Amino acid sequence: MSQELYDLITGVAADSPWLVQALFEVGTNGAILALMALSALLLWRARNDRLVLVSILLTAVATVLAYLLSELLKVLVTQDRPCRGSAVALEQCPPVGDWSFPSNHTVIATTIAVGLLTLWRRHPGTAGLALLLGAFAGFSRVFVGVHYPHDVLAGIGLGTVAALAVVLPLRERVPSYSRSSR
């Protein structure tokens, strides 16, 4: 089923106008950069809000942990990339040995997006934008032809679990800093 969905999406990609193709090619990395910029902006704008500060810093920790776990999974699963057998990939196929499962781009984007989503009560617009960027990052990996849909779904799962497992339980345990406590 994943192969059929991959073929459908990459077929649509191949038939898309060059501007749409360019948007997805740039957006596959651009969405992650936008999520990082969104995190930095939120960090700067809410620099006096302990919950926001701690949540964003823990999101960074969760992102590194999720990335390392995804690299471990890649080595354990060793699934070849779908672009090796496809003539319609928009992006150059990564070298042999750069495994497909799970999608690192999706893991990183999802971890950041879910980390920002934990702040939805304070910053609903930011959380909504983060989810859209995360979803775009994952879908774009299939659209440009370098991942199967199940690679992206695994990345979403891993990123979500990492963000929720690190950010929610730990942000309440970080002591608050005050000048009077020095």
C-alpha angles and dihedrals in degrees: 000000000000091000092052092049090047090052091048094049096044089046090055088046092052091050094046122106115267091251092058090047091050091049091055094043091053093037096056089074096018093065091059091047089048091051090051091048090048089052092049092048092049090047091052096044094047097035091134094051108093094198092054093044094049093042093054093046090049089048088058090051091047090050093054091047092047091049092051091049091049090052089051090050091050090055093046097046100034095193113174119234119263091229089072090073098032129085094193102066111130094201125059110264112251116246123278109278093038094109127211107220115111113013108242092199089056093045092053095043094046094047091053093043094050091044089056090043089063085069094054095120092057097034111021095163092053092048092050093048090047091054092049092050091047092050091047091051092053097044092046091060090063093038092056089047105243100109140041117234090250089057088057094045090052089050091051091050095047094045093048094049093046094050095046094043093052107030105042102045097036103044091069091051096056107099117235119247120229132170091232092061094063 
